Amino acid sequence: MKQIIPFILFIFAFCVLNAQTVDEAIAHNDYLVKDQKKALIMEGHIIDAIVDFQSIDTVELELEAYTEYIEMLLAKYNTMKKFDTEDTFRKAMIELLSSLLAIAKKEYIEIVDIYSIPNENLTDENYARWKELADIIDQKGKQANDLFLEKQQVFADRYGFSLTD
């Protein structure tokens, strides 16, 4: 019996010391969302550069900066320690970033390739493909963000805090 009591106390202390508080969960949420927002802003820079008819060099630099940022975030979150045993939200961030990186390396690359074609050489097929790529980017991006938001809500519910804009 004397051996069981210290063991029980050890387990209790271990659980209490490793328990995450609501404030820690909110801080963790805010930390991930800050990176997500920056990624979305950087993606917006690519779109703005295209819409504003900036040079192909500028568009390529914006895409390169965005891609490198997503890769850096993926490395950061892949090596980050788990927040809790569920690890739902960190994994959701990795899934989101993986989706964004795939879009950047496929659809955005192809958009930039079309953008680099001189206007006089653009064909109806180029315009059709551009529209198709824009739709794919919207669909994949929305799907990835919606999944992230669902898992963020699960995380918030688990720790009892509300998500606000």
Residue pairs with C-beta under 8 A, 6 or more apart in sequence:
20 28
20 83
20 84
20 159
22 159
22 160
22 161
24 83
25 83
25 155
25 156
25 158
25 159
25 161
26 159
26 161
28 83
28 89
29 89
29 152
29 155
29 156
29 161
29 163
32 89
32 90
32 93
32 152
33 152
35 73
35 76
35 93
36 93
36 96
36 148
38 69
39 66
39 69
39 70
39 73
39 97
39 100
42 62
42 65
42 66
42 69
43 66
43 100
45 62
45 65
45 66
46 59
46 62
46 63
46 66
46 108
49 58
49 59
49 62
50 59
50 111
50 115
56 112
56 115
56 116
59 112
59 115
60 112
63 104
63 108
63 109
63 112
66 104
66 108
67 101
67 104
67 105
70 97
70 100
70 101
70 104
71 101
73 93
73 97
74 94
74 97
74 98
74 101
77 90
77 93
77 94
77 97
78 94
80 90
82 90
83 89
83 90
86 158
88 151
88 154
88 155
88 158
89 151
89 152
89 154
89 155
91 151
92 147
92 148
92 151
92 152
92 155
93 148
95 144
95 147
95 148
96 144
96 145
96 147
96 148
99 140
99 141
99 143
99 144
100 141
100 144
102 140
103 137
103 140
103 141
107 133
107 136
107 137
107 140
108 137
110 129
110 133
111 130
111 133
111 134
111 137
114 122
114 126
114 129
114 130
114 133
117 126
152 163
153 163
156 162
156 163
